[in-house]
């Protein structure tokens, strides 16, 4: 019997919540963009999901390929690609679930953010689930300091592109999405703010 750590790895607790709610189920094709070393993929690979992943860091992608060789050897290595979020080569509407975990706040500016978001939304099937964790100003409005546009300095010393609730609401509407959960935000001891944005892509 595997331990919880062996079964789930370092999965994001809010992504785990989507599993508990039954929104991510066997047979689905999952794409993790900005996958890092695969912290959110251990359970999905172990349970036989069709997992795809992309990251601009070649070493990170090789780590995910190694993980897949161990947990899901039938998956082709071409499922794991060294690609930036905005330039992914996966087909349009090819994923049932798209994961973007702590990626979008690395956008350089509005144009880069829009390009990254379009890349994620393009590969999601109608009716599919979009899971995003992103830095925000929510609950930290008086502690963050604007640098330029939506780039802010936070008390943890980071400089990131930060969203707010109004922006997420307008983007949800503009993309043709609908919130699967209310927008949730965690403020980490007045150092930074992380928001969970989960929506469905409306069917045509």
Protein Blocks (a to p, Z undefined) as FASTA:
>chain_A
ZZfklmnmmadfklmmmmmnopacghiacddehklnolmmmmmmmnopacddddfblklm
mmmmmmmmmmmmmbcfklpccddfklccbdehkbfbdcdehkllmpfblmlmmmmmmmmm
mmpcghiacddddddfehplmmpccfbhjbccdfkopacddddfklmmmmmmmnopacfb
dcddddeehlbccdddddddddZZ
